[in-house]
């Protein structure tokens, strides 16, 4: 029985072969989906039949991710794709940069994620006078023991929100790099390991640049994905106001997952199968960005690894235990969009990174998908 993806909520569902060419309502959101007629031979990527699974890891990841996403939607209305991308980055053991105008629930998204998992959450309000010790912690003299004792800073939490990160000085921004890359903090010559699962969500306002310190390319590259929430649609904004009449939903948000489940899901994501053809496709895409005329800086090997890990997490969230080229194409704007630098003359010709990525995707040939998918 073939599997299809809903055009509205992107959730997979099964349908009988006899329904090809007809409209079928999604069992989750009820949106009508017109099922395409499957051609003989190789099956299209997004409509490949459910493969034989090597283990139960992907369904477990899909179940944990679905519970978290459904719970967060009680607070963040109408932003399921964006929430899914944040969960994808979390399960891929990366970090998220939210770049959007004020008031679109960037901070609330981080709070909703922490509340859904029931882990420790701390917030860093970045300002020009913020010092590195204010982030990592410092040693304080204890007169009783006549010794210096290390007092951990707000960086020692499972989920950390760095609000308006571009308002902090480069020295304070650099205090986050070691924690993002190595999951540890060095203070007074001593290494302190951060408690997993660790996630940093940073926000910045792309409109107001007065008194800000733009993130350098090396620091932008540390973020696994960059995305924007955008303004809600009319009906979603009406629903949001109705929910806020009496109390804020964040105050009554239930815990639907544990840190142990997230750690198990992160381990399961690493085991998602990546066929050699798909890996070669990822490398060809990265190399195409390095050779593109409009790009001054293309994707690095770290970008290729980020694309692979995000594809593994994205496939696991959708319930698959293997990745397809379609998974790569879906997430590539959010994984590579902040890692590529346009040439000044290309920017004057109204070129954007997204249009360049579309050209790259149209240029690099997609490997054919076997009828059984890329399952191991």
N, C-alpha and C positions, 0 to 999 in steps of 0.2 A: 504494500500500500504506500504510494508516494507521499512525501512530506512537502508542505508548502509553507511559506512565510506570509503572515498577514500584512497587507499594505499599510495598515494603520499602526498597529502595536508591534509589528515585526516578530511576533511570537510564532513558533512553528506549530503546525497542526497537520493531522493526517486526513486524507480524503480518498475515497474509493476511485479506482480507475474509471468507472462508469460515469463519474461526475465531471470528467474533463470537458471543458467548454462551457460549463454552467456556473452560476453564482452560488457560493457556499458561504454562510455566515461564520465568522471567526468565533470559536467557542469561548474566547476570553472577552473580547470587546464587542462582538456582534457585528462588526463591519463586514459588508458583503465583499467577497473576493471572487473575481471571475477566474476560474482555474484554466490555465492554458492546456492545449492539446499536446501531450507529450510525444515527441518524435521518436521513431524507432532508433535503436542504437544508443549512443552516449546520451545521457540525460543532462539537462541544463544545470548549472552550478547551484542556483538558489532553490531548485526543485528536485534535487537528488533524493533518491529513496533513503530511508533511515538505514544506516549501515549496521552491520553486526559489531557490537561494542566489545572491546577487549576487556573492559572492566566496568564497574558502576561509578567511576569517578565523575564523568561528565553529567549524568543525571543528578548526582549529588550537588555538583557546582551549580547547575541550573536551578535546582530547588532552593538552595541558599540565596542565590542572586535574586530569584523571583520574589522570595519573601521580603528581602531588603528593599527591592525596588517598589513593590506594592505598598510597603509601609511608608516609604519616603514620599510616595505620591499623595499621601494624606496631607502633607505639608507643602510640597512643591507640586503644584497643579499643572498638568498639561506639558510636562517636560520629561516624559519617559525616555526618549532617545538620549538626552543629555545625562540623565541619571544613570542610564545603562553604561555610558562612556566612563563615568566616574567609577562605577563598580568594576568595569573592565580594567581601568588603571590600578585600582586597589588590588584586584586578584592577580594582576601581572607584576605586583610589587613595585609599582612606580608612583609618581607624584603628579599632581594636577595643578594647572594654572588656569584660573577663571578670570578672563578678561572681559569686562562688561561695565556698563554704566551703573551708577548707584541705584539701589532700590529694586533690583531684580532677583533677590533672594540668594545671592552668592554665599553670604555668611549662614543663612538659614539652611542651605543645602548641606554644608559641613556639619552643622548641629544635628540635622535630621539623620545624617549617616551615622554619627556617633551615637545618637539615641537609639537607632534601630539595632545597632550591634551591641550596645550596652558596654562600651569600652570607655576608657578615660579620654576626655576631650579637654584641650586647653587652647586658649586664643592669645595670639601675640598681636597687639595693635602697633603697627610699624609707624614710627615717627622719626624725624631727622635726629633727635637726641637719643635714640635707642642705641644702647651699647651692646657689644657681643655678649658680655656677662649677663645682661638682662635676658638673653635668650637661652644660653647654655647653662647658666648657673655660676656660682662663685664660691670660694672658700671663705668661711667666716670663723673668726677666732672664738673658741669656747673657753671662757675663763675657768670653768670647773675642771676641765681636762687639760687646760693649757696647751691645747692643740687646735689646729685649723680643721674644720669640718666642712665637707663639700655640701652645699645646698643646691639640689637640682633646680634648673630653670623650667620654664613652660615647655621646652623642647622634649622633656621626658614625659611623653604621653603617647597613647596609641594613635590618636588623630589630632594633628596640630593645625590650626588655622593661622596663617600669616596674613593678616588683613592689611590691604594696601601696601604690599611688599615694596613697591617702587618708591615709597616715601621714606624708607630706611636708607641710610648711607651705605655705600659699597662695603664698608668694613662690617656693618651689621648684617648685610646680605650674605657676606662670605661665611658668617658663622653657621649658616644653614647648609652649606655645601657638603661638609663632611658627614652630617647626619643624613642627608639625602642620598649620598652615594654609598656610604659604608655602614650606615645604621649605628654609628657610635659618635661620641663626643669626647674631645680631648680638652681637659682643663687642668692647668697647673702640672702639666707633664703626665697626667694619668688618663687612661682611656676608660670611658664609661659606656657600656653597651646599652642601646635603647631596647625597650621591651617590644617584641613583635606582637601583632602586625603593626608596623609603623607607616603612617601616611601623612604627608604634608600637602595641604591644600592652600595655595596662595592666591590672593585676589589682587587685581589692580584695575584702575580706572583709565581707560584709553582716551578719555576726553580731557581731563584736567591734567596738564603737564607742569604746572607751576609748582616749584619746590619739590620736584620728584627726581629720582635717580634711575634712569632706564636700566633694565636688566641687561648685562652683557650677553653676548652669544654663548659664552661658555656656561653661564648659569641657566640660560633658557634651555640649553641642551640637556640639563639635568631633569627637566620636567618631561614626564613620559607623554602627556597629552596636554594640549591647550584648547579650550573651548569657550563658547559664550552661551549664556542662557537665553538672552533676548527677551523682548516683551511678550507677555502671554497673549493668546488670542482672546477675542471678545468674550466668548462663553466661559473660557477658563478663568478670566479675570472676574467675571460675575460670580462664578462658583467660589473663587477664592474669597471674595468679600463676604459672601454668605457664611462661609466657615468661620470668618473672623468676627462675626457679630457679637458673640458671647465671650469666647476665649480663643487663644491661639492654639492651633492643633499641636504645636511642638510641646506644649505643656503636658499633654496627655498621650504623647507618642509612646507606643509600647515597644519593648525590646523583643525582636524576633530572631536574633542570631547571637552567637557568642564569638569571642575572639578565637576560641579553639576551632570553631567551624570555619572561620575565615582562614586560619592557618592551614587547615586541612584542604580547603578549596584552592589556596595558593599552591600547595604541593601537587594537587590533582591537575592544575592548569599546566604545570611543567611537563606532565606526562601526556598531554594532548599531542597526537601524532602530527608530524609535519613531513609531508612527502618531499622527496628530493626535488621534484619538479616545482613544487610551490616555493621551496627555499631558493631555488635558482631564479624563479620569477621575482621574488623579493629583491635579490641581489641585482637583477637586471633593472628593476625600477630605481634602485638607489644609484646605480652607475649612470642611468639615463639622466638623473638630476645633476650629476657632476659634469656631464657633457652638454647640458642644455645651454643654449646661447644666452638666454635671458637671466640665468642664475649666476651670481658672483660666487656663491658658496652652495654646494650641493650637499647631499646627505652623507654622513660619516658612517663608519662601521657601527658606532653606537646607535645610529638611527636605524640601521638594518636590524640590529638585535631588538630594538624597541618595537619595530614593526612586527617582527616574528612573535615576540611575547604577547603583544596586544592581540594579534590574530588568534593565538592560542586561547587567551582569556575570552575573547569575543565568541569563538566557536563553542567553548565550554558553557558560556552563559546561555547560548541558544540550544544546548543539549547535544552537541556533537563531540566526538572524541577525536576528530581530525579537522584540519583547517583546509579551506579551499581558496582559490584566487579571489572569489567573491568576498570573502571575509577581509582580505587585504585591501581590496578596492573600497570597501565600506569605511574603513577606519583611517586610510592613508591621509586624508586632509587634516585630521586632528593629531596625528603622530608626527607628520613632517611639516605641517604648516608653519611652525615657529622655528624650525631648524634651517630653513632655506632663506637665502638673502638674494634679493633681486638686484640687478645692475641698475645704476641710477638712470641710464638712458631708457631702460625697459620700463621703469616706474613712470617716466615722463610719457611713455606711449600707452599709459593706462593699463599696463600689464599687472597682474596680481599673482600671488603664489598659487592661489586656487586654480586659475586658468592655466598656469604652467603645469600643475599636477594633472589637470585634465588632458593636456597635450601629451604628457608622459604616459598616462594610462592608455591613450589611444594609439601610442606609438609602439609600446612594448607588447609583443604577442602574448596572449594568454594561453597557458598550457591547457589542453583538452581535459575535461573531467571524465574519468571512466564511469561506466554505468553503476558501479558499486561505490563510487566516491573515492576519496583518497584514504580510506580506512586502512590500518596496518594489517 
